[in-house]
Amino acid sequence: MITIKLLRKFLAGAALLGAAALCANTAVLNDAKSWSPMGTEDMRVARSAAEGALHFQAGFSKAGQHSIWPLVPLPAGMAGAVGIRFEMKLLPEDLKNLSCRVHFADQGAVSGGFSFPPPAPGGYQPVEVRFEREGFDMAKVRTLQIIVSTSSPAIDCYIRNIAVFNAKNEVMQVLKKDPSRIMKLSTGGNLLQFYALPGQPQRIEFATTHFPDGQTLSYDITDYTGAAVLSGVAAVVADDRVAISVTLPRGYYEIRFSDADLVFGLTVLEPYDAVPDPFFAIEGLISSRSEERIRQTVAVLLRGGIRSNREWCNYAAEEPVQGEYKVERERFYGIAGDMGLKSIFCFNDFPRWYGGEPVNERYVMPRHLLGLVPSVSGMLDRRAVGLEAFHILNEYDARSIPGEAHLPIIKAAAYAMRDRTLQMVAAPFCRGESARDCVRAGIDNGLLETIDVFAFHNYGAPEKLVPLIQTYRDMLAGHPKRRLPMWITECGKPWSRGLDPSQLTGTYGGPLGKLHPERDEDMLSALWITMKGVEARAAGIAKYFPFTLPFFQENNNNFGMMDYHATPLRSLAAYMLSVQQLAHKDYVGDWPTLPANAMICRVFKGPNDAVAVIYTGAVKEQTVPIADMPATGAWSIDGRPLAIVDGAIRFAGGMAYVSLDAVKLNTAALNMATAAMALRREAMSYEPRPRVATPVVYQFDHWQVKAWDGVSYHADSDRFSVNVYNFSDDEQRIAPQLQLPAGVSIARAPAEAAMVLPPRSETPLTWTLDFSGCKDAHYSIRLYDAGFPLAGCSVPFVNWSLMAKKTFDFMNPERWRQNSSGASTFSFDAAEQALKVSTTFAPSNSDRWVFPEYVLDAASEELTNAVGIGFSIKVKRGGDVGRIWAPLVMMAYQDENEKGKYDGLNYGDPQDEWREVFVSINPDRAALYKMIRVGMCTSSEQIDYWLKDVVIYSRP
């Protein structure tokens, strides 16, 4: 039970606390340096001397509801605390849709959110919040946040005289900040001190104000597997500095100061000193850092042999008003480029001035594109020193709209790049087999002609990567550029933040969670990231970008290869070793006899040396025989030398490298009949074709269509409308022609005058069509212009009213199979005439999903020729409402519980009222499906949803 009390004026008597006691006991809470800026977008934390208050300030570039949630750590807990009080002022005075709450987190296990009515904007008003919650122990509290939400475009929040009080109404003392959350390096943040030379003394130094001078701190050093290496004691000296000097052999280590709750990663490895290999890249996310941090981070990458990087741009913040630029982050490209690091520049969201409606508060689908060409051209000019490629849009195959909708954006960007030698990258694909329709739509609309590199993302197991690469190559089959270079621009394995699901109020942000991963999670992350680089190289991938270098939180995951303090994790250490082991070596085949306990054994050969990479698939220690290899040495995943005993090596971590005598190695005896080798040969055979840019682009005006899914627009109009752009400085004459399905004719065409496009113009065109003779329920309308072959569009439609309909036994609860990370029950709700799915999750469960399975009866429930599925759905979330994401229909290729491939179809966010939805199925694959799942992910502890009117649609 939670009880909340808001007082508009402070209580008399004991509530009127002395200023001296207030200052002494609450200094940390009222110090701006204690607070971390966190919010929907970038926010600022400062101390306002004029106001005598904390000043939390944010501006929001997108429409919708936004929040700030600045955080202060409370390391000693708040045992006995019963409430918090402060004075708050909110500006500007016309703030809309305000809400406020105080949020405490109990070591990431339990949290308490205590809402209070927001003060009226304009002046200071006292706030007092009392908190009681069953099972919530204030002694274990580690963080406090004050959350303010508004739909206004900006907010200034002033808070002063913050005090936490006990049951006697006494102000409680708040101890200094946890040094693990404020650790700073006394050398100005010298990141390179965590990268040591084998056998050489390395000084590691940090500063903390938590301990008095002269106090001793014990530390322990463990190796990659967690085994103890050595222990020691360090003293806190003047200026709050702590320093140790260590000399260690090759490998990865953790240094733990248990008294200070600090863990540092340390990699001991020689710097890469050969010619850089362009295959090895990373997602750095460096551009938002200070200049000093930029230089140090780039230096770390260069030391590891990594000279390619991917960086994001907040386009809405960079050009909030058309033609007005804020270029602070662009300095990164000059600094990094001069140092030797080149980057992909990419963005996904757009400023509001492009028009269109936001999708989940993000402007990802601009309605008007005319401003994109000069804007992109300017951004590329200002970043030229440090650029190697440009990439626009990201993972758009996950959006519930036909892939065709994104091609005009890509074509406009390609025109901006028409005279540049930069590579043009498209990386919209993240769903593997389920991306097939989106890829096909892209190819039909000129995607491959427009780009130099086809990119995709992957977060699966290493052994599944080669089949995934084959899947994407198959999608490109038959096109002249089917062998164009492929990059994997995101590839990772996250570790857990360890938060309670109720703390996950958004995809990003919230309480920090773990600052450093647990050993086994870190080892698995390192294994997957590193081995997927091996598989990518073997299969002919041209460039590989692990995701991501810095501490990076998303949902309850952290993808960082560095921890909170920017020290290396096992994944970064292992990846840097792989650069040294595989740079400038080509895949020449698999070892002919797979060693015992190994899943994969790839062999790579360079001009003077060769190496076998052994992958066991698990981080546990295992013995692998290598007696039949001409081995000259062996190393673990982090570079530790491995003894070869009785013709075998024993190692933990899941990967090992075996150096081979290049003279004795018989490459002809290797197994070259592998899927990876076939893919590599295909990639190597590509003859570069220049990309094409068109000054004229037709954009289907899907905003005039009432509904669509991820494959097709729903046929609901007799009009076919486009916007046609002339991006050039010259007048252009167009001659658009429609290629229509059988039985469809043109009733009215655009006026001839509209066929002449002024320079730098946008012109709407509309055809009125007669569908009276159309019998095809699933068709495309193609617009073609002979003068501008790349300019047109191919637009898919589905007419559900013409479909043949059938249903199966979907309302029978016994036909549905449990498939959830919680406990699901199935029942028929007579009042709703619907199937009800009820699922409860354990409070400790941080991965909450429910996708119950309907296994098709092979004899009677046939999907051949099916083109779609429709149903009505509504949802009710119990307790803390939480979030819902990934609303999917999964059409699975097998009938095994939670196994194998599926096509994921997004049906849009379910609501608490009935909502009718339709999703398209590719009829070419419909006969392959053996099971249907309908469900979602959630952060709630309990969720119910109802399904009814489930219909399978087929061509008549």
N, C-alpha and C positions, 0 to 999 in steps of 0.2 A: 504494500500500500504506500502511496506517495501522498503527502500532504504538503501544500504550498501556501505560504502566507505572504502577501505583499502589503507593506505598510507605506503609506504616502507621506508619513512623517516619522521621524525616529521616536522611539519610546523615551519617556522622561526617566530621571533618576539614574539607575545603573547603566542605562543605554547610552547616556551622555558620557562618553569615555574621554579621558584626558588625552590631549594632543601628544604628550610625550610618550605615553604608553602606546598610542596608535602608531606613531612613527617607529618606535623601537620594535614593535611586534609585527608590523605589516610592511616593512620596507621592501621586501622582495616582491610582494604583490603589487606595490605601487611604483616599481622601478621599470621603466620601459625596456631596459636591457634584459629583463627577465622573460619578456613575452616574445613568442615566435609569431610572425605574421602568417596567417593562414586564412584562405577564403576561396570563393568561387573563382576569382581572378586575383591578380597581384594586388596585395594591400600593403599598407605601410603602418609601422608602429613607431611612435615617437613620444617624447615627453614635451608637453606644452607648458612652458614656464609661465606664460600669461594666464593660462587657465589653472595652473597647478594640478594638472591632470594628465592621465594617459590619453593619447590621441590615436585612435584607430581610424584610418582613412582608406577608402577604396573607390575606384571608378569602374563601372561595368560597361563593357563594349557591346554586350548582347542584351536582347530583350528577355524578359521573364523574371522569375524570382531568383534572387541572389543572396548569398550569405557571407558573413565574415565570422571566423571562429578562432580568434587569437588564443594561444595556449601558453600557460605557465606551468612548469613542473613543480610538484610538491613532493620531494624525495622522502621526507621523513614521515609522510602520512599526516592525517588530521584527526587522530584519535580524540574522541570527545566532542568534535565539532557538531553543532546542530543547525548552523545557518551561516549565511554570508550577507553582508550589507555593503552598499556603496551608493554614491551619487552618480547619476547618469544624465548626460545631455546628448540629444540626437539632432543632427542638422543634415540637410536643410529642413525648413519647417513644413514643406509639402511632401514629406516622405509618405509613400503609399505601401499598403499591405505589410505593415510591420508585424514582426513577431520576435520574441526574445526568450532565451533560456540560459540557464547555467548548467554546465555539463561537467561531471567528475568521472574519471576512469579509475577503476580499481585494478591496477597492474595488468590491464588488458583482459581481465576475466569477467568483471561485472562493471556496469556503468550506471550512472544515475543522471537522468536529464530532468531538470526542474524548471518548467516554464513559468514566466511571469508576464503580466500585462505590460506592454512597452510604455515607457513614459511618453507623454505628449511631446513632440519635437519642439525645440526652441529654447528650453531652459533646463537647468539642473533640477532633478527631482530625486528624492531618496528612494532606494529600493532595498527591500529586505526579503530574502528567500530562505525559508526553513525547509530542511529536507529530512525525510524519513523514508527508508525503503528497506523492505524485508530482505535480509541476506546481503545488504550493502554495508561493508565495513570501512568506515572512514579512516581507520588506521592504515588501511592498505591503499588509500588514494595516492595516485602518483601524478595526475594531471588535472588542471582546472581550465575550462574554456568558458568564455562568455560569447554567446552566439546571437547575432542580430541578423535578421532576414528582411529584405525589402525588395519590391519590384522597381524602385526608383533607380535611375542610372548612376547615382553616386551617393555616398554616405560619409558623414563625419560623426564619429562616436567619441565622446569625451567621458571618461570614468575617473573618479577620484575617491580618496578615502576608503579604499577597499579593506574590509576587515572580516575575518572569520571568527565566529564567537561560539562559546560553549553553552551548556544548559544554565550556567549562572550568569549568562549575558556578559562574560568576560572576553575581551579580545585575546585571541590565541596567537602565540608566537609562530611565525612561519620561518623555518630554517632556510639557509641558503640553498641555491639551486643544486640539483644533482650534477656533479662534475661530468658524468657520462653524457649529459645533454648539452653541456656548454664547453666541453673540452676544446681548447685551441692550442695550436702549436706555437711555442714561444719564438720560433724562427719565422713567424708570419704565415704559418700554414704550409710548411715545407713538406709537400706530399712525397718527394723523392726519398725522404728518410725512411720510408717503409719499403724501399726497394734496395736490398743490400747485395754486396758481392760475396760469393762463397768464400769462407775462410778468412774474411777481412772484418776488422772491428767496425761496428755500426752504432752510432750514437742516435738514440731516440729520445726526444725531449718534448714535453708538453707542459702546459700551465693550468693550474686549478687554484681557485681561491677558497676551496672547501676545507683545506687543512692548514694548520699553523706551520710557520717555518720550523724546521727541525723535526717534525713528525716523520716517522718512517712508514713506508708503504711496501708491503711484500708483493711480489709478483711471481707468476709461474709461466713458463713457456712450454707449449705443447706443439707437436708436429701435425702434419696433415691429417693423420688418423685420430688425433686426440691423445696420443701417448705422451707422457711427461718427458721433457727434455732437460730442463734445469729450472731452478728457482733462485730468487735473490731478493734483496731488500734495497730500496732506494729512499733517499731522504728528500724531504721538501726543503728547498733552499730559498735564498732571497728571491724576491719577485715571484713567489709562488711556483717556482719551476721544479719539475721532477725530470730527471734524466737517468738513463741507463745506457750502458755500452754492452753489446752482445757480439759474439763471433760464432757464426753458425754455418754448417754445411748447406749445400744446395737443397732447396725444398721450400715448402710453405709452412709458416708457423703462426701461432696465436700467442700474444702476450696479454695476460690477464692480471690486472690490478684489482683484486677482489675487494679491498677496502674502499676503493673509489668506484667500483662497479664499472670499470673500463675494460674493454677488449679491443685490441688492435690486431690487424692482420699484417703480416710481414712476409714478403716473398724474397727469397735469396736465389738470385739467378743472374748470370752474366747478361749485360746489355746486348741487344741484337746489333751486330755491327756489319752486316752484309747489305747488299743492294736490296731495297724494299721490294716485297712481293705484293702486287696490287690486290691479290685475293683477300688479304687480311684487313678487315675494316671493323668498325664498331659504331654503335649508336651512342654518341658522346654526351649530348644535351649539355654542352659547355657554354653556349653563347650568352646565357643569362647571368653568368658568374662575374665576379670582379676581374679586373685586368690581371691582377696578380694570380688569382686562382686559374684563370684561363691559361696563362703561361705555364704554370706548374702542371696543370692537367695535360696540356699538350706535350710537355716534356716527359711525363710518365708514358704517354702513348708512343712517342718517338723512341724512348728507351726500349720499349717492348717490340719495336719493329712495325707498328701500326701507323699508317699514313693516310688512311681513308676514314671518313667519319660522316655520320648523318646528323643534321641539325634541323630543328623546327623553328618556324616563325609564327608568332601570334599576329597574323595579318591584320586583324581587327584593331589591335593596339598600335601597330606600326603605321597604319593609314586610316585612322578613325574617321577622317573627313577626306573625301576624294581630293587627291592632289596635295594633301598636307601630311608630311611624314615625320615620324619619330624614329630616329635611326640609331638609338643607343646600342642595340644588340648587334648592329652591323659591324662594329669595331672588331668583333671576334674574327671575322673572315680575313681582315688585314693582318692581325696578330698571328693567327694560326697559319695562314698562307705563307707569311714571311718565315715562319719557323719550319715549314715543310709539311704541314698537315692540310690536306684538301678535303672539302666537304660536299656532300649532297645538301642542297638547300631545298626544303619542302614546306608546304603548308596544306591545310585541309579545310579550315573554316574561313569564312569571308566576312568583311565588314558589312554592317547593316545597309550601307548605301547601295549595295548591289540589288536590294529588294529580295522578294521571296519570303516565305514563312519559316520560322525557326523549327528545327527538329530537335526535340529534347533540349531546348534553349540554345541550340547551336545553329548558326547559319551555314549549312553545308551545301545548299543548293541555290546558287545565285540565279535570280530571274533575268537580270540584264547583264550582258557580258562585255559591253563596249569598252568599259574602263579597264578590263583585265589586261589588254595588250600593253598599253603604256605603263601600267603599274608593274607588271612582271618585268618588263624591259628595264625599268628604273631599279627595281630590287636586284636584278642580276648585275647591272652595271656597278651598283654600290658594293657588291660582294665579290667582284670579279677576281680579286687577288687570291682568294681562298677557295674558289669553286672548282669542282670537277663535274658536277651534274646538277640538274634541276628535276624535282619530282613534285607533281601536283596531285592532290587527293590521296586518300589513304583508306584501304580496306572498305571500299564502297560496295563490294559484293555482299557485305553484311547488312546493307540497307534494304528496306522493303520497297524498292522501286526498280523498274527495269534498268539494266546496265546502260542501255542506250542514252539515258538522261544525262550521263556524265561526260559523254564524248564531246559535245560542243565546248565544254570547259577545257578539256585537254587540247582540242584543236586550237582554241584561242591562245592558250599558253604556247603551243608549238609555233604559232605564227609569230609570237613575240620572240621566239628563239631562232627564227628562220635564218639569220646570218651568223649564228654563233657555232663555235666548234664544241661547245658543251654537249654532254650527253643528256638526252631527254629520257627520263625514267617514268614508267607507270608502275605503281605498286599498290593496286587496289584490291589485291586478292589475299584472303586469309582463310578461306573455307574449304580448300582442297576440292574434292569431288563435288561438293555442293556449289562451288563457284562456276561450274561448267556453263550454266545458262548465261551468267553474267559475262564470262569470257567470250562466249559465242556472240552475244550482243555487241561486245566491244569490237570483235573482228568484223562483224557485219557492218559496223559503222566506222571502220577505218582506223582502229586502234593501232594495229601493228605498223601501218604506213607512217604513223605520226611519231613513233617512239624509236629509240635506239636500244633500250633495255627493257625486258619484261621482268618484273620483280614480284615476289610474293613473300608471305610470312609463315612461320611455323613455330608451334610450341609443343609438338608431340615428341615421342620417344625417338632416339636416333635411328633405330632399326626400321622406322616407318618413313624416313626421309626420302630414300631412293624411290620407293613406290610413289610418293607424292610428287617428286620431280617428274617421274614418268607420266603421271596423271596430267600435269600441266603441259608437258610436251605433246601428249596425245590431243589435248585441246587445240593446239596450234597446227596440227597435222593438215597438210594440204595447202597451206598458205606459203607464198614465196619467202616470207621471213620467219618460217616456222622454227628455224635453228638460231634465231637471234640470241644474243647473250642473255642469260638469266642471272639475276642477283637475288639473294635472300636478304632483304633489308631489315627484317626483324626475325630473330631466332633466339629463343631463350628457354629458361626454366626457372620460374620464380620460387622464392621461399616465403614462408608464412609470416605475416605481421603479428599473428596471434591475438587479434582483436575479437571482442564479442561482436556478433553480427549487429546488435543494436547500435554500435558505434559507427557502422558503415552507412552514414547518411548520404553519401555521394560516392561516385566512382573514385575520386581523388580526395586527398586531405583527411581531416579528422585527426584523432590521436595518432601519435607516431607508431605505436606498437613496438616491436622489437627493433633495437638499434643495430643488432648483429645477429645473423642467423644461427640456428642450432647446427651442430657439427654435421649430422647426417643429412639434413636438408641442404646444407652448403655443399657437401660432397656430391649429392645427386645433381644439384644445379650445375656444378663444375663438370660433371661427367656428361650430362646432356649437351651443354653448350659446346664443349670441346669436341666431343665425338660427332656432333652434327656438322661441325666444321670439317672434320675428316671426311664424312660422307658427302658433303657438298662438293668438296674438292675432287673426290673420286668420280663424281657424277657430272663433272664439267661445269659446275656453277662458277661464274666468273668473279663474283665478289660476295663476301659473307660478313654480315653485320650482327654480331651478338647484341641482344637487347637486355639491359642497357648499362652503360658504364656507371652512372651515379646511383645513389640511394633513390629508389623510385617506387612510390606506393600507388597501387591500383586495386580497388576493392580490398580484399583481405590478403593480397599478394604484395611482395616486394620483389622487383625485378633487378635490383641493383647488383652490380659486380663489385661495388665498393659499399662499405657500411656507412652508417650515419656520419662518421668522422672522416670519411673519404679515405680510409685505409683499405687495402686490397682484400677481397674475399678469395676463397679457393678458386672460384670460376675465373677470375681475372688472372690469377697466377697460372692456372692450368692453360688458359688460352694463350698467354704469352709464351709458355713453353712450346705449345703447338706451332707457333710461328717459327721458332728456331728449328723444330724438328722437320717441318714440312715445306718451308719456303723454298721455292724454285725446284721442287721435286714433283714429278708427274706420277700419277697413278698408273701402275704397270700390270696390275692384276691382283687377285687374292692368292694367299698361300694355298698350294694345291690340296693340302690336307688340313682341315680346320682343327686346331689344337683342342684338346679336351678342356672343357669349362669356358671356351670362347664362343661367342655368338658371331663375331666378325673378325677377320684378319686381313687387312688391306696392306699392300706393299707399294711404297713410293720410291722412286729412284731419281737422283739428281745427276749432275755431270760427274761427280766423284764419290758419291756415297748413296746409301739406300737405307730404308727403315721400314720395319713392319709395325703396324699399329694393331694391337690386340684389344678387343672390346669384349668384356664379360657380361655387360648389361646390369650389373649390380655392384654396389660399393663395398660389399663385404669382402674380406680377404679370401683369395683363392689361389690355387696353384695351377699354373699353365705350363705344359711341356713345350719346349722349343728345341729339342735335341736335333731335329732335322733341319734347323736353320743355321746358316753360316754366321752365327751371332758373334759380334765383337763387344757387345755391352748391352745393358738394358736399364731403363729408367721408368720410374713410376709417373703418374699423371702430373705430379708437381715438380719432377726433376730429380727426385732422390734416386741414387744408384741402387739397382737391384742385383743381388747376388744370383749367379747362375749356378745352381746346385743340382747335381745329378741330371743335367739336361733340362732343368725346369726353373721357372721364376715364380715367386710367391709375392703377391701384392694386393693391397686394398685400393679402393677408389674407382674400380671398374675399367681402367685403361692402363696400358703400358706400351712403351716404345722399345723395340728391339733393333739395335743398330746392326746392319748386315754388311758383310764384306762384299763390296760392289763387284769385285773381280770374280769371286766364287759364286755369286748369285746367278742362277740360271733362269733368266726371265722367261725363256721359252717354255719352261716347265710350269710357270704360274697359270692359274686359272683365269683366263681372259674372257671366258664366255659368261660374264656377269652382267646383270642389268646396269650396274654402275658404269662398266666399260662401254656398253652400247650407248648410253647417254653421253658419256664423255666424247666418244667419237663423233656423235651427231653434233655436239656443241662445237667441236674443233673444226668441223667441215663448213661452218657458216662463212659465207662470203658477204662482207658488209654491204648493205644497201642503204643509201642515204634516206633519211626521213623526208617526208613531204610536208609542206606547209601550204595552206590555202588562205587567201585573203577573204574569201567568202565562206560563211558557215551558216547552215540551217539548224535551228534549234526547235525541236518539237515542243510546243507550248503545253506541257503536261499539266500546268496549273488550271487549265480549263477542263480537265478530265476529273470526274467526281471520285473515282477510286482506281486503285492499282495494287498489284502485289509485286513480289521480287522478280517476276518473269514477264508479266503482261499488263497492259492497261485494259481496264474494263470498258467494253464498247457501250457507251451510253449517250452518244451524240452523232449527228449526221455531219458534223464539221471536223475538218482536219486543219489545224492551225499551227503555224510555225512563226518564229521570229527569224529573219534572215539578217545577218550582220555583214557589213563591209568594213573590215578592219584596216583597209589600206587608205592611202592619201589620194587615191584616184577614184573617179566614178567607175562603177562596174555594171555591166548589163548581164542579167541573169536569164536563164531559160529553164525553170524548174519543170520537171515532168513527174507525174505520179504513176507508179506501177501498182495497179489495184488488183485485189482478188477477183476471182470469177463472180459475175453477178453484181458487181459494184460499178457504178458509172459516176461521172462528174456532172452534177446539176448546175453548178455555178463555180467559175474560176476567178482568181483575183484579176483586177483590172490591169491592162497592159502597162499603164503608167507606173505601176508598182514594180515593174521589172527592171527599172533603172535605179540603181542604188547610189545615193550621194556618197562622197568620201566620209569615212568614219561615221557610219550610220547604222541604225537598227530599224527594220521595216517589218511590220506584221503582215502576214499573208494568210488567207483563209479560203479553203475549198469547201463547198457544200456538196456532199456526196449522196447518191441514191443507193441505198442498201436493199432495195426491195427484192432483188434477185439473188442476194447472197445467202448461200446455204451453209457456208463454212463458219463454224463457231470459233475457230482458232486460226488467225491469219495475220499477215504483216502488210503494212502500207509502206512502200518504198518511194522516197523522193530522190530523184536523180537530176543532176545538172551536168550536161556534157561539157560545158565550159569550165566547170570546177568539179572534177570527178570525186574529190575527197570531201566536198562540202555537204553532201546530202545526208539523209538519215533513213534508217530502216526501223520502223516502229511496230512492235508486236501488240496485238489486241486479242482479247478473248470475249466472246459473247455468251455469257452464262445462260441466257434465256433459250438459246438454241441447243443446249447440251442435252444429251441423254442422261437421266439421273437414276441412281440406285443407291441403296444403303445396305449395310450389313447389320450385324448384331451388336451395334455400338452401345445400345442402352442396357445391355446385359452386364451387370457388375462382375459376373463370373468370367467374362471374356477378357477382362483387363488384368494385367500382371503387375505386381509390385516392381517399381523401378525408381527408387528415390534414395536420397541420403538420409531420409527420415523414415517414419513409419506411416504408410498410406493405407486407407480403407476405401472401399468402393461400395456405393449403394445407389439404388434408384430412388430419387426424390419425387414422390407422386405429385406433390403440390406444384413442383416446377416442371414435371414431366421431363426430367433430365437425369443424366448420370452425374452423381456427386462424388468428387475426389477430395478426401480429407487427409491432410498430412500434418504430422507433428514432428518437430525436430528437437533433438536434445539441446539444452541451453549451451552446452560446450561445443556444439557442432558449428563450425564457421563456414562450411561449404554446403549450402542448403539448396537443393534442387529436387524437382519432382517431374519425371517424364514417364508416366505409366505406359505399358506396352500392350497393344492389341495385335496379337499374332493372327495373320490372315489364314483362313482355312484354304489350303491349296486346291481342294476340289470344288469349292463353291464360292470363294471370294476372290475373284480374278480382277486384276487391275489393268490388263492389256487395253491399250487405247485410252486409258484415263488421262485427262488433261487438267484435273483440278480436284480439290476437296473444299467443301464449304461446311460451316457449322456456326452455331451461336454459342457464346461463352460469356460467363460472368465470374467474378472472383470476389472473395471476402478474406481479408487478412485479420488474424487475431492478435490481441495484445498490442504491442508497439507496431504500428502499421508497417513501417519498414519500406523497402523498395522491391520492385519486381523488374527483372531483366531477362533477356534471352527468351522471349515468348516464341516457341518454335513448334512446328509440326516436323517430326523427323521421319522420313520415309527410308526405312532401313533395308539393307540388302541381305539380311540374314534374320533368323528367328531366335538366335541365342540372346539370352538376357544381357543387355548392356555391352554388346560386342560389335566390332566391325564397322564398316562404312555406312553412312547414311547421307541423304540429301536434306539439309536443314532449310525449312521454309518459314520465314518470319511472318507471323500473322498480326503483328501490331500489339500495342500494350492493352491487356485486358482491363476492364473497368468493373465497378461494382453494380453496374446495370447491364442487362443483356446487350450484346453487341454481335452483329452478324458479320462474319468474315469469309473471304474466299482466298485461296492460294492456288497458284498454278503448279502443275506437275509436268515435267518434260515427258511427253508421250513415248519418246524413244526409249526411256528407261523404266516406264511404269510397270512393265511385266516382270522386272527384276525384283521389285519390292516384295518383302515377305512379312513386314511388320510396320505398324504405324505407332508413333509416340506423339502425344500431345501434352505439353507441359510448359514449365518455366523455372527460373531461378528466383530466389527470394531471400531477404534478410530477416523475415518474420519467423517467429518460433512456431507459428501454426498458420496454415493456409487452407482454405476450401475453394474449390471452383467447380462449376457446373458446365456440362456439355449437352447440347441437344441439337436436333435437326442436322445431324451429320450426314452429308450427302457426297457421294463420289460422282463426279461429272466426267462424261466421255463424249467424244465426237459422235454425232448421230449416225 
